[in-house]
Amino acid sequence: MIGYSAIMSTQQTVDRFVPNDKLDRDLPIALYYQVSERLRQEIRQRDLRPGDLLSTEEELQKRFQVSRATVRRALEELADEGLLTRITGKGTYVAEPRLTVQLPMLLVKVSASKPAVAMEGGSGGISQGSLQSIGGNQH
C-alpha cells in the first residue's frame, strides 16, 4: 500500500514541472527548440547538475507532450553543445562543464631558416589561419 507521504512526494515532483512544461504551440518557434531551452534553463539554474541522469526519452515525451522525435532532436542539440552526454544503453547525463581558457599570444621560433611566428590561441584552438609572420630572415 502506498502511504500518504509517498503520494505527496510524487505530487510535489509533478507540481515542480507542470507549470513550466507547457510549450507554446502558437509561437513560431520549433517545439524541439522549446524543449531544449527548458532543459538548458534547468541546467543553468542548477536544477540539473553535472552527472545527473536525465529522464528517459519516453518520460520527457510525456512531460512536454511532444513526439519522441522532438525529444530526440532537443537532446541531440544539447549533446552537440556539450551540455549532455548520451551513453547508449545507459541514459543521458548532464555533462561536466567544459573549461574554457583563453591562451596568451605565443612566440615560436620554427627554425633558424624560418621566421618566427605568432600563434594566437582561442576557444577554437590554434589554426593555420591564426599564424602570422612577425619578422626574421626572409629569403
N, CA, C and O atoms as a MOPAC input file, in Angstrom:
PM7 MOZYME 1SCF
protein

 N      0.84400 1    -1.18200 1     0.00000 1
 C      0.00000 1     0.00000 1     0.00000 1
 C      0.88900 1     1.24400 1     0.00000 1
 O      1.88000 1     1.30500 1     0.72700 1
 N      0.54000 1     2.20200 1    -0.79200 1
 C      1.31100 1     3.43700 1    -0.88900 1
 C      0.84200 1     4.40000 1     0.19400 1
 O     -0.35200 1     4.65700 1     0.34500 1
 N      1.79800 1     4.92300 1     0.94000 1
 C      1.47700 1     5.84900 1     2.01500 1
 C      1.21900 1     7.26600 1     1.52600 1
 O      1.53100 1     7.61400 1     0.38700 1
 N      0.64700 1     8.07200 1     2.40400 1
 C      0.32500 1     9.46300 1     2.09600 1
 C      1.57100 1    10.25900 1     1.71300 1
 O      1.53900 1    11.05800 1     0.77700 1
 N      2.67700 1    10.03500 1     2.44400 1
 C      3.89400 1    10.80100 1     2.17400 1
 C      4.45300 1    10.48600 1     0.79500 1
 O      4.98900 1    11.37200 1     0.12900 1
 N      4.33300 1     9.22500 1     0.35300 1
 C      4.80700 1     8.85800 1    -0.98300 1
 C      3.97200 1     9.54700 1    -2.05400 1
 O      4.50300 1    10.01500 1    -3.06200 1
 N      2.66600 1     9.60700 1    -1.83100 1
 C      1.78300 1    10.28000 1    -2.77800 1
 C      2.10800 1    11.76800 1    -2.82500 1
 O      2.17300 1    12.34900 1    -3.90800 1
 N      2.30900 1    12.38600 1    -1.68400 1
 C      2.63000 1    13.82000 1    -1.63900 1
 C      3.98800 1    14.09500 1    -2.27600 1
 O      4.16100 1    15.10400 1    -2.95900 1
 N      4.94700 1    13.20300 1    -2.05500 1
 C      6.27000 1    13.37200 1    -2.65500 1
 C      6.16900 1    13.32800 1    -4.17600 1
 O      6.76800 1    14.15200 1    -4.86600 1
 N      5.41300 1    12.37000 1    -4.69300 1
 C      5.20600 1    12.26100 1    -6.13400 1
 C      4.49400 1    13.50100 1    -6.65400 1
 O      4.86000 1    14.02800 1    -7.70500 1
 N      3.49000 1    13.97000 1    -5.93800 1
 C      2.74300 1    15.15100 1    -6.35700 1
 C      3.64800 1    16.37900 1    -6.39900 1
 O      3.54400 1    17.18900 1    -7.32100 1
 N      4.53700 1    16.52800 1    -5.40900 1
 C      5.44900 1    17.66900 1    -5.39400 1
 C      6.39000 1    17.62700 1    -6.58600 1
 O      6.68800 1    18.66800 1    -7.17100 1
 N      6.86900 1    16.42800 1    -6.96200 1
 C      7.73400 1    16.28200 1    -8.12800 1
 C      6.98900 1    16.69900 1    -9.37700 1
 O      7.52100 1    17.43800 1   -10.20400 1
 N      5.75300 1    16.22900 1    -9.52000 1
 C      4.94800 1    16.59200 1   -10.67800 1
 C      4.68000 1    18.09300 1   -10.67400 1
 O      4.81600 1    18.74100 1   -11.71100 1
 N      4.30100 1    18.66100 1    -9.52300 1
 C      3.99800 1    20.08600 1    -9.43800 1
 C      5.20700 1    20.94700 1    -9.79300 1
 O      5.05700 1    22.04800 1   -10.32200 1
 N      6.40200 1    20.44400 1    -9.50100 1
 C      7.60400 1    21.21900 1    -9.79400 1
 C      7.74000 1    21.47000 1   -11.29200 1
 O      8.28200 1    22.49600 1   -11.70400 1
 N      7.24600 1    20.53200 1   -12.11300 1
 C      7.42300 1    20.65800 1   -13.55000 1
 C      6.19200 1    21.14700 1   -14.30200 1
 O      6.33100 1    21.78000 1   -15.34800 1
 N      5.01700 1    20.87800 1   -13.81100 1
 C      3.79900 1    21.15300 1   -14.57100 1
 C      3.67400 1    22.59200 1   -15.07000 1
 O      3.42400 1    22.77600 1   -16.26100 1
 N      3.83300 1    23.63400 1   -14.23000 1
 C      3.61500 1    24.97200 1   -14.74400 1
 C      4.60300 1    25.35300 1   -15.83900 1
 O      4.28300 1    26.14600 1   -16.72400 1
 N      5.79100 1    24.79000 1   -15.77500 1
 C      6.85500 1    25.13500 1   -16.69600 1
 C      6.81800 1    24.34700 1   -17.99300 1
 O      7.40600 1    24.76500 1   -18.99000 1
 N      6.13800 1    23.21500 1   -17.99000 1
 C      6.28700 1    22.26200 1   -19.06800 1
 C      5.34300 1    22.43900 1   -20.24600 1
 O      5.45700 1    21.72400 1   -21.24200 1
 N      4.44000 1    23.35400 1   -20.14900 1
 C      3.54600 1    23.57900 1   -21.26900 1
 C      4.27200 1    24.40000 1   -22.32200 1
 O      4.70100 1    25.52600 1   -22.07400 1
 N      4.39600 1    23.81300 1   -23.49400 1
 C      5.06300 1    24.50000 1   -24.59700 1
 C      4.03300 1    25.35900 1   -25.31400 1
 O      2.85200 1    25.01700 1   -25.37800 1
 N      4.49000 1    26.45900 1   -25.84100 1
 C      3.58900 1    27.36500 1   -26.55400 1
 C      3.56500 1    26.97400 1   -28.02300 1
 O      4.47100 1    27.31100 1   -28.78500 1
 N      2.53100 1    26.26700 1   -28.40200 1
 C      2.40900 1    25.77200 1   -29.77300 1
 C      1.99600 1    26.86900 1   -30.75200 1
 O      2.02000 1    26.65600 1   -31.96400 1
 N      1.61900 1    28.03600 1   -30.23800 1
 C      1.24700 1    29.14600 1   -31.11100 1
 C      2.45400 1    29.96900 1   -31.54700 1
 O      2.37200 1    30.74000 1   -32.50300 1
 N      3.57500 1    29.80700 1   -30.84600 1
 C      4.79300 1    30.53600 1   -31.20700 1
 C      5.39800 1    29.96400 1   -32.48700 1
 O      5.29100 1    28.76600 1   -32.74900 1
 N      6.02900 1    30.82200 1   -33.27400 1
 C      6.70000 1    30.31000 1   -34.47300 1
 C      8.10100 1    29.77400 1   -34.13200 1
 O      9.05000 1    29.96500 1   -34.89200 1
 N      8.21100 1    29.10600 1   -32.98200 1
 C      9.47300 1    28.52600 1   -32.52300 1
 C      9.27100 1    27.02300 1   -32.45800 1
 O      8.30700 1    26.54200 1   -31.86200 1
 N     10.18700 1    26.28300 1   -33.07500 1
 C     10.06800 1    24.82500 1   -33.13800 1
 C      9.94100 1    24.23000 1   -31.73500 1
 O     10.55600 1    24.71700 1   -30.78700 1
 N      9.14500 1    23.18000 1   -31.61700 1
 C      8.92200 1    22.54200 1   -30.32400 1
 C     10.21000 1    21.94400 1   -29.76500 1
 O     10.45000 1    22.01300 1   -28.56000 1
 N     11.04500 1    21.35400 1   -30.63100 1
 C     12.29500 1    20.77600 1   -30.12500 1
 C     13.14700 1    21.85900 1   -29.48500 1
 O     13.82800 1    21.61400 1   -28.48900 1
 N     13.10700 1    23.05800 1   -30.05900 1
 C     13.90200 1    24.16300 1   -29.52100 1
 C     13.34400 1    24.60400 1   -28.16200 1
 O     14.10400 1    24.91100 1   -27.24400 1
 N     12.02400 1    24.63400 1   -28.04400 1
 C     11.41200 1    24.99100 1   -26.76200 1
 C     11.77400 1    23.96400 1   -25.68600 1
 O     12.04500 1    24.33500 1   -24.54400 1
 N     11.78000 1    22.67800 1   -26.04400 1
 C     12.15900 1    21.63400 1   -25.09100 1
 C     13.62300 1    21.80600 1   -24.70200 1
 O     13.96100 1    21.74900 1   -23.52000 1
 N     14.48900 1    22.01400 1   -25.68500 1
 C     15.92000 1    22.16500 1   -25.37600 1
 C     16.16600 1    23.40400 1   -24.52100 1
 O     17.04000 1    23.38500 1   -23.65400 1
 N     15.41900 1    24.47100 1   -24.74500 1
 C     15.56600 1    25.67700 1   -23.92600 1
 C     15.14800 1    25.42000 1   -22.48000 1
 O     15.79700 1    25.90400 1   -21.55200 1
 N     14.07400 1    24.66500 1   -22.28200 1
 C     13.63300 1    24.34600 1   -20.91900 1
 C     14.70400 1    23.54100 1   -20.19000 1
 O     15.03300 1    23.83100 1   -19.03900 1
 N     15.24400 1    22.53200 1   -20.86400 1
 C     16.27900 1    21.69700 1   -20.24400 1
 C     17.56500 1    22.50700 1   -20.01600 1
 O     18.22400 1    22.35800 1   -18.98700 1
 N     17.90700 1    23.35300 1   -20.97500 1
 C     19.08600 1    24.22200 1   -20.84700 1
 C     18.92700 1    25.12800 1   -19.62500 1
 O     19.87700 1    25.32700 1   -18.86700 1
 N     17.73000 1    25.67200 1   -19.43700 1
 C     17.43900 1    26.54400 1   -18.29600 1
 C     17.58000 1    25.77300 1   -16.98400 1
 O     18.11400 1    26.30300 1   -16.00900 1
 N     17.10700 1    24.53500 1   -16.95200 1
 C     17.23500 1    23.72100 1   -15.74100 1
 C     18.70200 1    23.44100 1   -15.41100 1
 O     19.08900 1    23.38600 1   -14.24300 1
 N     19.50600 1    23.26700 1   -16.45000 1
 C     20.94300 1    23.05200 1   -16.22700 1
 C     21.58500 1    24.33200 1   -15.70500 1
 O     22.37200 1    24.28900 1   -14.75900 1
 N     21.25700 1    25.46300 1   -16.30900 1
 C     21.82500 1    26.75100 1   -15.87200 1
 C     21.42000 1    27.10200 1   -14.44400 1
 O     22.23000 1    27.61900 1   -13.67400 1
 N     20.16800 1    26.82200 1   -14.09400 1
 C     19.66900 1    27.15300 1   -12.75800 1
 C     20.05400 1    26.10000 1   -11.72600 1
 O     19.67700 1    26.19200 1   -10.55800 1
 N     20.80300 1    25.10600 1   -12.16800 1
 C     21.31500 1    24.04900 1   -11.29800 1
 C     20.22400 1    23.11700 1   -10.77400 1
 O     20.43700 1    22.41300 1    -9.78700 1
 N     19.05200 1    23.10300 1   -11.42600 1
 C     18.05100 1    22.08800 1   -11.09800 1
 C     18.58700 1    20.72800 1   -11.54100 1
 O     18.32700 1    19.70100 1   -10.91400 1
 N     19.34300 1    20.74900 1   -12.64000 1
 C     20.04700 1    19.56500 1   -13.12400 1
 C     21.53700 1    19.85600 1   -13.00200 1
 O     22.02400 1    20.86000 1   -13.52200 1
 N     22.25000 1    18.98500 1   -12.32300 1
 C     23.68200 1    19.18900 1   -12.06300 1
 C     24.52200 1    18.18600 1   -12.85400 1
 O     24.02200 1    17.13700 1   -13.25800 1
 N     25.79700 1    18.50900 1   -13.07500 1
 C     26.67200 1    17.57600 1   -13.78200 1
 C     26.62500 1    16.18900 1   -13.14800 1
 O     26.72900 1    16.04000 1   -11.93100 1
 N     26.46600 1    15.17400 1   -14.00700 1
 C     26.38600 1    13.79600 1   -13.54100 1
 C     24.97100 1    13.30900 1   -13.31600 1
 O     24.74800 1    12.10400 1   -13.20200 1
 N     24.00000 1    14.22500 1   -13.24900 1
 C     22.60500 1    13.80800 1   -13.05400 1
 C     22.10300 1    13.05100 1   -14.28000 1
 O     22.38800 1    13.41800 1   -15.41900 1
 N     21.35300 1    11.99400 1   -14.01800 1
 C     20.71100 1    11.22700 1   -15.07000 1
 C     19.42500 1    11.94000 1   -15.47000 1
 O     18.58700 1    12.24500 1   -14.62100 1
 N     19.27600 1    12.20300 1   -16.75200 1
 C     18.06900 1    12.85400 1   -17.25600 1
 C     16.95000 1    11.81700 1   -17.35600 1
 O     17.21200 1    10.61600 1   -17.41200 1
 N     15.73900 1    12.27600 1   -17.37700 1
 C     14.59600 1    11.38900 1   -17.59700 1
 C     14.75900 1    10.69600 1   -18.94300 1
 O     15.48200 1    11.17700 1   -19.81600 1
 N     14.07800 1     9.55900 1   -19.10300 1
 C     14.14400 1     8.84200 1   -20.37500 1
 C     13.44000 1     9.66500 1   -21.45400 1
 O     12.69200 1    10.59700 1   -21.15600 1
 N     13.69500 1     9.30200 1   -22.71100 1
 C     13.02300 1     9.98900 1   -23.82200 1
 C     11.51400 1     9.87700 1   -23.67400 1
 O     10.78300 1    10.83500 1   -23.92600 1
 N     11.05500 1     8.70700 1   -23.26600 1
 C      9.61800 1     8.48900 1   -23.10700 1
 C      9.03800 1     9.39000 1   -22.01100 1
 O      7.95600 1     9.95300 1   -22.17900 1
 N      9.75400 1     9.52700 1   -20.89200 1
 C      9.28400 1    10.40100 1   -19.80700 1
 C      9.26600 1    11.85700 1   -20.24700 1
 O      8.33400 1    12.59400 1   -19.92700 1
 N     10.29200 1    12.27100 1   -20.97800 1
 C     10.32600 1    13.64900 1   -21.47900 1
 C      9.21900 1    13.87700 1   -22.49800 1
 O      8.62500 1    14.95400 1   -22.55100 1
 N      8.94700 1    12.86900 1   -23.29800 1
 C      7.86500 1    12.94700 1   -24.28000 1
 C      6.53400 1    13.21400 1   -23.57700 1
 O      5.75500 1    14.06300 1   -24.01200 1
 N      6.28100 1    12.48900 1   -22.49600 1
 C      5.03600 1    12.67500 1   -21.73400 1
 C      5.03800 1    14.02000 1   -21.01600 1
 O      4.02300 1    14.71500 1   -20.97800 1
 N      6.17700 1    14.37600 1   -20.45200 1
 C      6.28600 1    15.62900 1   -19.69800 1
 C      5.96800 1    16.83600 1   -20.57100 1
 O      5.23300 1    17.73200 1   -20.15500 1
 N      6.51900 1    16.86100 1   -21.77700 1
 C      6.33000 1    18.02300 1   -22.65800 1
 C      5.20300 1    17.81900 1   -23.66300 1
 O      4.86300 1    18.74100 1   -24.40400 1
 N      4.62100 1    16.62900 1   -23.69800 1
 C      3.53100 1    16.29600 1   -24.61800 1
 C      3.92900 1    16.55200 1   -26.06800 1
 O      3.24600 1    17.25100 1   -26.81700 1
 N      5.06800 1    15.95400 1   -26.43100 1
 C      5.57700 1    16.06100 1   -27.79600 1
 C      5.96200 1    14.66400 1   -28.27300 1
 O      5.95900 1    13.70900 1   -27.49500 1
 N      6.29000 1    14.55400 1   -29.54800 1
 C      6.68800 1    13.25700 1   -30.10000 1
 C      8.09700 1    12.88600 1   -29.64500 1
 O      8.86400 1    13.72700 1   -29.17700 1
 N      8.40600 1    11.62800 1   -29.79300 1
 C      9.73200 1    11.14200 1   -29.41500 1
 C     10.80400 1    11.77100 1   -30.30600 1
 O     11.90700 1    12.05700 1   -29.84100 1
 N     10.49100 1    11.98400 1   -31.56400 1
 C     11.43900 1    12.61300 1   -32.49000 1
 C     11.79100 1    14.02900 1   -32.01900 1
 O     12.94000 1    14.45700 1   -32.13200 1
 N     10.81000 1    14.74300 1   -31.49600 1
 C     11.03800 1    16.10100 1   -30.97900 1
 C     11.97900 1    16.05100 1   -29.78100 1
 O     12.90100 1    16.86100 1   -29.67800 1
 N     11.75000 1    15.10500 1   -28.87900 1
 C     12.61200 1    14.96000 1   -27.70000 1
 C     14.02300 1    14.59700 1   -28.13300 1
 O     14.99000 1    15.16700 1   -27.62900 1
 N     14.15400 1    13.65800 1   -29.05800 1
 C     15.47800 1    13.23700 1   -29.53200 1
 C     16.24900 1    14.40300 1   -30.13600 1
 O     17.44100 1    14.57200 1   -29.88200 1
 N     15.56400 1    15.19200 1   -30.92500 1
 C     16.24300 1    16.33300 1   -31.55700 1
 C     16.70500 1    17.33800 1   -30.50300 1
 O     17.80500 1    17.88000 1   -30.61200 1
 N     15.88700 1    17.59300 1   -29.49300 1
 C     16.26700 1    18.50900 1   -28.41500 1
 C     17.49000 1    17.97800 1   -27.66700 1
 O     18.41600 1    18.73400 1   -27.37300 1
 N     17.49500 1    16.67800 1   -27.36000 1
 C     18.61500 1    16.07800 1   -26.64800 1
 C     19.88100 1    16.08100 1   -27.49600 1
 O     20.97500 1    16.31300 1   -26.98100 1
 N     19.73500 1    15.82400 1   -28.79300 1
 C     20.89300 1    15.84800 1   -29.69300 1
 C     21.50600 1    17.24800 1   -29.74000 1
 O     22.72700 1    17.40300 1   -29.74400 1
 N     20.64500 1    18.25700 1   -29.77600 1
 C     21.14600 1    19.64000 1   -29.80300 1
 C     21.95100 1    19.94600 1   -28.54500 1
 O     23.02800 1    20.53600 1   -28.62300 1
 N     21.43200 1    19.54900 1   -27.39100 1
 C     22.13100 1    19.79700 1   -26.12300 1
 C     23.41500 1    18.97100 1   -26.02500 1
 O     24.40500 1    19.42700 1   -25.45500 1
 N     23.39800 1    17.77200 1   -26.57400 1
 C     24.61300 1    16.95000 1   -26.58600 1
 C     25.66600 1    17.57400 1   -27.50500 1
 O     26.85100 1    17.58800 1   -27.17300 1
 N     25.23600 1    18.08400 1   -28.65000 1
 C     26.16100 1    18.75300 1   -29.58000 1
 C     26.79700 1    19.98000 1   -28.94100 1
 O     27.94200 1    20.31700 1   -29.24000 1
 N     26.06000 1    20.64000 1   -28.07000 1
 C     26.58300 1    21.82500 1   -27.37700 1
 C     27.48000 1    21.45100 1   -26.20000 1
 O     28.12700 1    22.31500 1   -25.60800 1
 N     27.51600 1    20.16000 1   -25.86300 1
 C     28.34200 1    19.70500 1   -24.76200 1
 C     27.66400 1    19.79300 1   -23.40200 1
 O     28.32200 1    19.63500 1   -22.37400 1
 N     26.35300 1    20.04300 1   -23.38000 1
 C     25.63400 1    20.12900 1   -22.11600 1
 C     25.18500 1    18.76200 1   -21.61200 1
 O     24.99200 1    18.56900 1   -20.41200 1
 N     25.02000 1    17.81100 1   -22.53700 1
 C     24.59200 1    16.46200 1   -22.17100 1
 C     25.56000 1    15.44200 1   -22.74800 1
 O     26.21700 1    15.68000 1   -23.76100 1
 N     25.62900 1    14.30100 1   -22.07500 1
 C     26.39100 1    13.16300 1   -22.57400 1
 C     25.41400 1    12.01200 1   -22.71100 1
 O     24.73400 1    11.64700 1   -21.75200 1
 N     25.34500 1    11.43500 1   -23.91200 1
 C     24.42500 1    10.32500 1   -24.16100 1
 C     25.22600 1     9.03200 1   -24.25100 1
 O     26.17300 1     8.93500 1   -25.03200 1
 N     24.84600 1     8.04600 1   -23.45600 1
 C     25.51900 1     6.75900 1   -23.45400 1
 C     24.48800 1     5.69300 1   -23.81000 1
 O     23.53400 1     5.46600 1   -23.06700 1
 N     24.69000 1     5.04400 1   -24.95300 1
 C     23.75400 1     4.03100 1   -25.42600 1
 C     23.57900 1     2.93100 1   -24.37800 1
 O     24.55300 1     2.36400 1   -23.88000 1
 N     22.34200 1     2.64900 1   -24.06200 1
 C     22.03400 1     1.59900 1   -23.10400 1
 C     22.12700 1     2.03800 1   -21.65200 1
 O     21.71800 1     1.29800 1   -20.75600 1
 N     22.66100 1     3.23200 1   -21.40300 1
 C     22.82200 1     3.72900 1   -20.02700 1
 C     21.91900 1     4.92400 1   -19.73900 1
 O     21.32200 1     5.00800 1   -18.66600 1
 N     21.82000 1     5.84300 1   -20.68800 1
 C     20.98600 1     7.02100 1   -20.48300 1
 C     21.67400 1     8.30100 1   -20.90800 1
 O     22.74600 1     8.28400 1   -21.51300 1
 N     21.03800 1     9.40000 1   -20.58100 1
 C     21.54300 1    10.72800 1   -20.90300 1
 C     21.85400 1    11.44100 1   -19.60600 1
 O     21.01400 1    11.52000 1   -18.70900 1
 N     23.07000 1    11.96200 1   -19.51100 1
 C     23.55300 1    12.60500 1   -18.29800 1
 C     23.90000 1    14.06100 1   -18.56800 1
 O     24.26400 1    14.43100 1   -19.68400 1
 N     23.78300 1    14.87600 1   -17.53200 1
 C     24.24600 1    16.26000 1   -17.63000 1
 C     25.77500 1    16.19900 1   -17.62900 1
 O     26.38200 1    15.58900 1   -16.74900 1
 N     26.37300 1    16.83100 1   -18.61000 1
 C     27.82700 1    16.78600 1   -18.76900 1
 C     28.51600 1    17.73100 1   -17.78700 1
 O     27.93400 1    18.71000 1   -17.32100 1
 N     29.76000 1    17.41000 1   -17.49100 1
 C     30.59500 1    18.31500 1   -16.70100 1
 C     30.83100 1    19.55500 1   -17.55600 1
 O     30.99200 1    19.44200 1   -18.77200 1
 N     30.85200 1    20.73700 1   -16.94000 1
 C     31.08700 1    21.94200 1   -17.73800 1
 C     32.46100 1    21.90100 1   -18.37500 1
 O     33.42400 1    21.41300 1   -17.78200 1
 N     32.53800 1    22.41700 1   -19.58300 1
 C     33.81500 1    22.49200 1   -20.27700 1
 C     34.59900 1    23.67300 1   -19.73600 1
 O     34.05100 1    24.74400 1   -19.47400 1
 N     35.88200 1    23.45200 1   -19.57600 1
 C     36.76400 1    24.52100 1   -19.11900 1
 C     37.25400 1    25.27200 1   -20.34700 1
 O     37.85800 1    24.68200 1   -21.24200 1
 N     36.99600 1    26.55600 1   -20.38800 1
 C     37.43900 1    27.38100 1   -21.49600 1
 C     38.54200 1    28.29200 1   -21.00400 1
 O     38.35800 1    29.05800 1   -20.05900 1
 N     39.68400 1    28.20300 1   -21.65200 1
 C     40.83100 1    29.00200 1   -21.25900 1
 C     41.29100 1    29.80700 1   -22.46300 1
 O     41.49200 1    29.25700 1   -23.54500 1
 N     41.45300 1    31.07800 1   -22.27700 1
 C     41.97000 1    31.93100 1   -23.33700 1
 C     43.49100 1    31.86100 1   -23.28600 1
 O     44.10500 1    32.25500 1   -22.29400 1
 N     44.09200 1    31.36000 1   -24.35200 1
 C     45.54600 1    31.22200 1   -24.39100 1
 C     46.19900 1    32.55100 1   -24.74700 1
 O     45.66900 1    33.30700 1   -25.56200 1
 N     47.34800 1    32.84000 1   -24.13800 1
 C     48.05300 1    34.07400 1   -24.47200 1
 C     48.75200 1    33.93800 1   -25.82500 1
 O     48.86400 1    32.84000 1   -26.36900 1
 N     49.20800 1    35.03900 1   -26.34600 1
 C     49.94700 1    35.05000 1   -27.59300 1
 C     51.29600 1    34.38200 1   -27.33900 1
 O     51.99500 1    34.74200 1   -26.39100 1
 N     51.66300 1    33.43000 1   -28.16000 1
 C     52.92000 1    32.71500 1   -28.01400 1
 C     53.85700 1    33.08300 1   -29.15800 1
 O     53.41500 1    33.25000 1   -30.29500 1
 N     55.13800 1    33.20800 1   -28.86400 1
 C     56.14100 1    33.47700 1   -29.88300 1
 C     56.93200 1    32.19100 1   -30.07000 1
 O     57.56800 1    31.70800 1   -29.13200 1
 N     56.89600 1    31.64400 1   -31.25800 1
 C     57.53600 1    30.37100 1   -31.51500 1
 C     58.53700 1    30.53300 1   -32.65100 1
 O     58.19400 1    31.04900 1   -33.71500 1
 N     59.77100 1    30.09200 1   -32.42800 1
 C     60.77800 1    30.10500 1   -33.47800 1
 C     60.74100 1    28.72900 1   -34.11700 1
 O     61.01900 1    27.72800 1   -33.45700 1
 N     60.40100 1    28.67200 1   -35.39000 1
 C     60.23400 1    27.40600 1   -36.07300 1
 C     61.59200 1    26.77300 1   -36.35300 1
 O     61.80600 1    25.60700 1   -36.02200 1
 N     62.50600 1    27.51700 1   -36.95400 1
 C     63.87100 1    27.05100 1   -37.18600 1
 C     64.72400 1    28.26500 1   -37.51600 1
 O     64.20000 1    29.36900 1   -37.66700 1
 N     66.02300 1    28.07300 1   -37.62700 1
 C     66.92700 1    29.18400 1   -37.90800 1
 C     66.65400 1    29.78600 1   -39.28000 1
 O     66.85100 1    30.98500 1   -39.47400 1
 N     66.20700 1    28.98300 1   -40.22700 1
 C     65.98300 1    29.48900 1   -41.58500 1
 C     64.57200 1    30.02300 1   -41.80000 1
 O     64.29200 1    30.62700 1   -42.83500 1
 N     63.68700 1    29.81000 1   -40.84000 1
 C     62.29600 1    30.27300 1   -40.95900 1
 C     62.05500 1    31.43100 1   -40.01200 1
 O     62.65100 1    31.48800 1   -38.93600 1
 N     61.18000 1    32.36300 1   -40.40300 1
 C     60.86500 1    33.46900 1   -39.49500 1
 C     60.05000 1    32.97900 1   -38.29700 1
 O     59.37400 1    31.95300 1   -38.36100 1
 N     60.13300 1    33.72900 1   -37.22200 1
 C     59.31100 1    33.43700 1   -36.04700 1
 C     57.86500 1    33.76600 1   -36.38000 1
 O     57.60100 1    34.63300 1   -37.21300 1
 N     56.94700 1    33.09600 1   -35.75200 1
 C     55.52700 1    33.35300 1   -35.98700 1
 C     54.82600 1    33.54300 1   -34.66400 1
 O     55.23100 1    32.99000 1   -33.64100 1
 N     53.77400 1    34.33000 1   -34.69500 1
 C     52.94600 1    34.49700 1   -33.50100 1
 C     51.76400 1    33.56100 1   -33.65700 1
 O     51.15200 1    33.48500 1   -34.72300 1
 N     51.45100 1    32.85400 1   -32.59400 1
 C     50.30000 1    31.95500 1   -32.62200 1
 C     49.31700 1    32.43300 1   -31.58300 1
 O     49.66100 1    32.60700 1   -30.41300 1
 N     48.10400 1    32.64200 1   -32.01400 1
 C     47.06500 1    33.07600 1   -31.09800 1
 C     46.16900 1    31.90500 1   -30.80400 1
 O     45.66100 1    31.25800 1   -31.72000 1
 N     45.97100 1    31.62800 1   -29.53500 1
 C     45.05900 1    30.55900 1   -29.14400 1
 C     43.68800 1    31.13300 1   -28.89000 1
 O     43.52300 1    32.34700 1   -28.77200 1
 N     42.73400 1    30.28600 1   -28.80800 1
 C     41.36500 1    30.70200 1   -28.50100 1
 C     40.54300 1    29.47600 1   -28.22400 1
 O     41.07800 1    28.37300 1   -28.11300 1
 N     39.25700 1    29.65600 1   -28.11200 1
 C     38.40900 1    28.52100 1   -27.78600 1
 C     38.40900 1    27.49400 1   -28.90800 1
 O     38.14400 1    26.31500 1   -28.67500 1
 N     38.70500 1    27.93900 1   -30.12700 1
 C     38.73200 1    27.00300 1   -31.23700 1
 C     40.09500 1    26.37700 1   -31.43300 1
 O     40.25700 1    25.55200 1   -32.33200 1
 N     41.08300 1    26.73600 1   -30.62800 1
 C     42.42000 1    26.18100 1   -30.75900 1
 C     43.25100 1    27.00900 1   -31.71500 1
 O     42.84800 1    28.10000 1   -32.11700 1
 N     44.39000 1    26.49600 1   -32.07100 1
 C     45.30100 1    27.20700 1   -32.95900 1
 C     45.06800 1    26.69100 1   -34.36000 1
 O     45.09100 1    25.48200 1   -34.59100 1
 N     44.84700 1    27.58100 1   -35.28500 1
 C     44.63300 1    27.18000 1   -36.65800 1
 C     45.69000 1    27.81200 1   -37.54300 1
 O     46.35000 1    28.77900 1   -37.16200 1
 N     45.83400 1    27.24900 1   -38.72000 1
 C     46.82600 1    27.77100 1   -39.63900 1
 C     46.52900 1    29.22100 1   -39.98500 1
 O     47.45200 1    30.00300 1   -40.21300 1
 N     45.27100 1    29.58700 1   -40.02700 1
 C     44.88400 1    30.95800 1   -40.34800 1
 C     45.25400 1    31.94900 1   -39.26000 1
 O     45.29000 1    33.15300 1   -39.51400 1
 N     45.53300 1    31.46400 1   -38.03700 1
 C     45.86200 1    32.38000 1   -36.95600 1
 C     47.36100 1    32.60100 1   -36.82100 1
 O     47.79900 1    33.32800 1   -35.93000 1
 N     48.16000 1    31.97900 1   -37.69900 1
 C     49.59600 1    32.18300 1   -37.67300 1
 C     49.94300 1    33.41100 1   -38.50600 1
 O     49.46200 1    33.56600 1   -39.62900 1
 N     50.77200 1    34.27100 1   -37.95500 1
 C     51.16900 1    35.47900 1   -38.65800 1
 C     52.68000 1    35.63200 1   -38.55600 1
 O     53.25600 1    35.44800 1   -37.48400 1
 N     53.31800 1    35.96800 1   -39.66100 1
 C     54.77400 1    36.20500 1   -39.63400 1
 C     55.03400 1    37.50700 1   -38.89500 1
 O     54.35600 1    38.50900 1   -39.12000 1
 N     56.01500 1    37.48000 1   -38.01600 1
 C     56.33600 1    38.71600 1   -37.26500 1
 C     57.80100 1    39.10800 1   -37.44800 1
 O     58.35100 1    39.85000 1   -36.63300 1
 N     58.41700 1    38.63000 1   -38.48200 1
 C     59.79800 1    39.05300 1   -38.75800 1
 C     60.72200 1    37.87700 1   -38.87100 1
 O     60.28700 1    36.72600 1   -38.82200 1
 N     62.00100 1    38.15600 1   -39.02500 1
 C     63.00200 1    37.10100 1   -39.14100 1
 C     63.63300 1    37.15800 1   -40.49700 1
 O     63.37900 1    38.09200 1   -41.25700 1
 N     64.45800 1    36.17500 1   -40.82900 1
 C     65.12500 1    36.11300 1   -42.12100 1
 C     64.11000 1    35.79700 1   -43.19700 1
 O     63.32400 1    34.85700 1   -43.07500 1
 N     64.13500 1    36.56400 1   -44.21000 1
 C     63.21500 1    36.32000 1   -45.31800 1
 C     64.03700 1    36.08500 1   -46.57200 1
 O     64.87000 1    36.91500 1   -46.93700 1
 N     63.80900 1    34.96200 1   -47.23100 1
 C     64.59300 1    34.61000 1   -48.42400 1
 C     63.77900 1    34.74500 1   -49.65200 1
 O     64.27200 1    34.49200 1   -50.75100 1

